[in-house]
Amino acid sequence: MPLIYKYTVTVTETIKPSPTAMMLQSILIVVTAFMALELIMNIVDSIMKNKEDNKKAERQEKNEKIYHY
């Protein structure tokens, strides 16, 4: 039959992270947010450029058809 130990733990002081760790974490969050924003802007820019290129290609095809006939 195993022995069961009953014990209580009292916590007297709260654990606070060091200010440098908090500062580094906030800097990391800001940098990550800017990188995500830049990535989203690049994706939107490439989508818009792709639409413009498609419109130019359609115009080119129409012009070639007009000149061909």
Secondary structure, DSSP 4 states (H G I P E B T S, - for coil): ------------S-----HHHHHHHHHHHHHHHHHHHHHHHHHHHHHHHHHHHHHHHHHHHHHHHHHH-
